[in-house]
C-alpha cells in the first residue's frame, strides 16, 4: 500500500522524468528517439535513503537521477 509520502515521491519522480524528456525535446532530439520517461519514486534507490531515513543531501541526490537509452542513432 502506498503511503501519502510514497505517492508524493512517485509524482515528483514522474515530473522529473517528464521534465528531462521535455528538455531533450527542446534541444532538438526527435520524439521518436525517446522510448519513455518514467519516474520510479523510491522503488529503485541506489542507497538506503528511503522513507524519511536520515541521509545527507548528497546521498539523497544520488537517487535523483535520469537514465537515457538512445535509439535510432544514425551516424
C-alpha positions, 0 to 999 in steps of 0.5 A: 500500500502506498503511503501519502509520502510514497505517492508524493515521491512517485509524482515528483519522480514522474515530473522529473522524468517528464521534465528531462524528456521535455528538455531533450525535446527542446534541444532538438532530439526527435520524439521518436528517439525517446522510448519513455520517461518514467519516474520510479519514486523510491522503488529503485534507490541506489542507497538506503535513503528511503522513507524519511531515513536520515541521509545527507543531501548528497546521498539523497541526490544520488537517487535523483537521477535520469537514465537515457537509452538512445535509439535510432542513432544514425551516424 
